[in-house]
Amino acid sequence: MCRRLSAIIYAMMLSLMLVLSGCHSSRRASGKGGGGNGSPAVVLPKDMAADMRADQQLLVEEALKWLGTPYRYGGTSRSGTDCSGMTMQVYGAALGIKLPRSSREQQKFCKSIKKSSLDAGDLIFFSTGRDKTRVSHVGMYIGDSKFIHASGSRGVIVSDINERYYVKNYHSSGHVARAMDRNKKPQGGKKKPEAEPVIESTPGKYEITLDRFLELNERQNQIDEAIEAKVDSIYSSFLD
């Protein structure tokens, strides 16, 4: 009996660790991005930024400021947001473009594009419910198969579109029309327009690159999975 009670207490402690771990990854973002409370801001690597147009860079840098924001259904601020609330605010702050409020309306608002044509700043839509024809989630593509979105369980994070869950629930992709689109391709025999200036972003004392952030994020994922596995094994022992 004492051993069983000890096991229950141990399971409760591990559960508390798991909750605290989740809370830590969902703290409010600071003004420059990242997790707040002195955590570093996340900035684009120069080689990644060099491949983007100015409008794309503005969108991605604005989105990175939301990393660590906790999920809140109906929320639209860095104290708490849902998926479409974040994309709406990112487009509004970066380019002054007003997106519809819901993920379904945002999907209708976009010009439909192929998944293979996704470029930084484009939106990617998922059907995570039972009805696989109905859009229920949205994120913003940032390049290199990565997209940023507000996860219902972990808040604003960066995920890979090739993860099994997102492949299974993928719905469609879309491009939000903007003024700089006219500079994508020269028309007729006109002179090719000059490239948009690259906005330099040099990591400072409290900044890390996106690559480094993703590396650290992967380590945290492994820790979370290890804790969850331990809790599951203890719980399962009670059912045997």
Disulfide bonds with the S-S distance in Angstrom:
none
